[in-house]
Amino acid sequence: MKNPLNRIRFRSERFFHVLGEGWYFEAREGLFGPHETRVMASEALTRLIARFPHTRPESPSHRAA
């Protein structure tokens, strides 16, 4: 697989386009793509996030005494 980071890219937030290849997104887990459209890349990111349990910091009122 070609390294898309060696090519020209247009970046907006975590999504970027590699000319002649497609759309990619970056996440903690790595680089994902190419996808035909930015919408398809966004949908893939949504599916990736859904695979992980939603965790959030415990609020002070919910801590054990």
C-alpha positions in Angstrom: 0.0 0.0 0.0 1.3 3.5 -0.9 1.9 5.8 2.0 -0.7 8.6 1.4 1.2 10.9 3.7 3.9 11.3 1.1 1.4 12.8 -1.4 -0.2 16.2 -1.6 -3.2 16.4 0.7 -5.9 18.9 1.6 -6.8 18.6 5.2 -9.8 19.7 7.2 -10.1 18.4 10.8 -9.3 14.7 10.8 -10.4 14.1 7.1 -8.1 14.7 4.2 -8.1 14.1 0.5 -5.2 12.5 -1.5 -5.3 13.4 -5.1 -5.9 10.4 -7.3 -6.6 8.1 -4.3 -9.5 9.3 -2.2 -10.5 10.4 1.3 -8.8 9.3 4.5 -9.4 10.0 8.2 -7.0 9.8 11.1 -8.0 8.3 14.4 -6.0 7.1 17.5 -6.1 3.6 15.9 -4.4 4.8 12.7 -5.1 6.0 9.2 -8.2 4.8 7.5 -9.0 4.9 3.8 -9.2 5.5 1.0 -12.9 6.2 0.7 -14.6 7.5 -2.5 -16.1 10.5 -0.8 -15.8 12.5 2.4 -19.3 11.4 3.3 -18.2 7.8 3.1 -15.1 8.5 5.2 -17.3 10.2 7.8 -19.6 7.2 7.9 -16.6 4.9 8.3 -15.5 7.0 11.2 -18.9 6.8 12.8 -18.9 3.0 12.5 -15.4 2.9 14.1 -16.5 5.0 17.0 -19.6 2.9 17.5 -17.4 -0.2 18.0 -15.9 1.3 21.3 -17.9 1.6 24.5 -18.8 5.2 25.4 -16.9 6.2 28.5 -16.8 9.5 30.2 -15.1 10.7 33.4 -17.0 10.1 36.5 -18.7 13.2 37.9 -17.8 14.2 41.5 -21.4 13.6 42.6 -21.2 9.9 41.5 -18.0 9.0 43.2 -18.1 6.5 46.0 -17.7 8.0 49.4 
